[in-house]
Every structure is written in structure tokens, then in C-alpha cells.
Amino acid sequence: HEQLLKMMEGRMMDVEQKLRLVKRLLQDKVNQLKEQLSKNTKADAMVKDLYVENAQLLKALEMTEQRQKTAERKNYLLEEKIANLNRIVKNLASPSFN
């Protein structure tokens, strides 16, 4: 019986040692996952900030493009007016030479 008892005690010690090792490994994994969660949370916040900033930049770009189109339209109209004024000046100047 004593020999069986010692053998069982040895097995118990092995099992306890293996359990401690598994517990340590699991704790390491938990710590690693906590760290990864923290990094992911920070990355998620950065992505959200970039999304908002991108939306703001797109809006600013749309407004700038609209202003450019308006300026181009005004420029075209001014060029037409200049061409018409040049035609009028030419027509006014032509009869005076005749």
C-alpha cells in the first residue's frame, strides 16, 4: 500500500506541476490577448478619427470644386463680354476711318 501511495503521490505532484505550467501558459495568453485588445481599441479609435477627417476633407474638396466651377463660369462670361466689347470697339472704330 505504501508503494502504491507513493506512486500516487508522485503522479499527483506531476499533475500539479503540469497544471501550474498550464495555468502559467494560460495567464501569458490572457495577458497577450489583453495587450492585443488594447492595441485594437487604439487602432479602432484612429480609424474612426480618420473616417471623420476623410469625410471633412471630401466635403472641403466638393466645396472647392464647386467654387472652381463657378469661377470658370464667371471667367467664361467675362471672356465673352470682352470679345463683345472688342467687337463693339472695332465696329465703332471702323466707320470713323471710312
C-alpha positions in Angstrom: 0.0 0.0 0.0 2.8 2.4 0.8 4.4 1.9 -2.5 1.1 2.5 -4.3 0.5 5.6 -2.1 4.0 6.9 -3.0 3.3 6.2 -6.7 0.0 8.1 -6.5 1.7 11.0 -4.7 4.3 11.2 -7.5 1.6 11.2 -10.1 -0.3 13.9 -8.1 2.8 16.0 -8.0 3.4 15.6 -11.7 -0.3 16.5 -12.4 0.0 19.6 -10.1 3.2 20.7 -11.8 1.6 20.3 -15.2 -1.4 22.2 -14.0 0.8 25.1 -12.8 2.6 25.1 -16.1 -0.8 25.2 -18.0 -2.0 27.9 -15.7 1.1 30.0 -16.4 0.7 29.5 -20.1 -2.9 30.4 -20.0 -2.1 33.6 -17.9 0.5 34.5 -20.5 -2.0 34.1 -23.3 -4.6 36.2 -21.3 -2.0 38.9 -20.9 -1.1 38.7 -24.6 -4.8 38.9 -25.6 -5.4 41.9 -23.3 -2.5 43.7 -24.9 -3.8 42.9 -28.3 -7.3 44.1 -27.3 -5.8 47.4 -26.1 -3.9 47.9 -29.4 -7.0 47.0 -31.4 -9.1 49.5 -29.4 -6.5 52.3 -30.1 -6.4 51.3 -33.8 -10.2 51.4 -33.9 -10.3 54.9 -32.5 -7.7 56.0 -35.0 -9.7 54.5 -37.9 -12.8 56.3 -36.6 -10.9 59.6 -36.4 -9.5 59.1 -39.9 -13.0 58.3 -41.2 -14.3 61.6 -39.8 -11.3 63.5 -41.1 -11.8 61.9 -44.5 -15.4 62.9 -44.6 -14.5 66.5 -43.7 -11.8 66.6 -46.4 -14.2 65.2 -49.0 -16.7 68.0 -48.1 -14.0 70.6 -48.4 -12.9 69.2 -51.8 -16.5 69.3 -53.0 -16.9 72.9 -52.0 -13.5 73.8 -53.6 -14.6 72.0 -56.9 -17.9 73.9 -56.8 -16.1 77.2 -56.3 -13.7 76.4 -59.2 -16.7 75.6 -61.5 -18.3 78.9 -60.5 -15.1 80.8 -61.2 -14.7 79.0 -64.5 -18.3 80.0 -65.5 -17.6 83.6 -64.5 -14.4 83.6 -66.4 -16.1 82.3 -69.5 -18.8 85.0 -69.2 -16.1 87.7 -68.8 -14.3 86.5 -71.8 -17.5 86.6 -73.8 -18.1 90.2 -72.6 -14.5 91.1 -73.5 -15.0 89.6 -77.0 -18.2 91.5 -77.4 -16.7 94.8 -76.2 -13.8 94.3 -78.6 -16.3 93.7 -81.5 -18.1 96.9 -80.5 -14.9 98.9 -80.3 -13.8 97.5 -83.6 -17.2 98.4 -85.2 -17.1 101.9 -83.7 -13.6 102.5 -84.9 -14.2 101.1 -88.4 -16.7 103.8 -89.6 -14.5 106.6 -88.3 -11.7 105.6 -90.6 -14.1 105.5 -93.6 
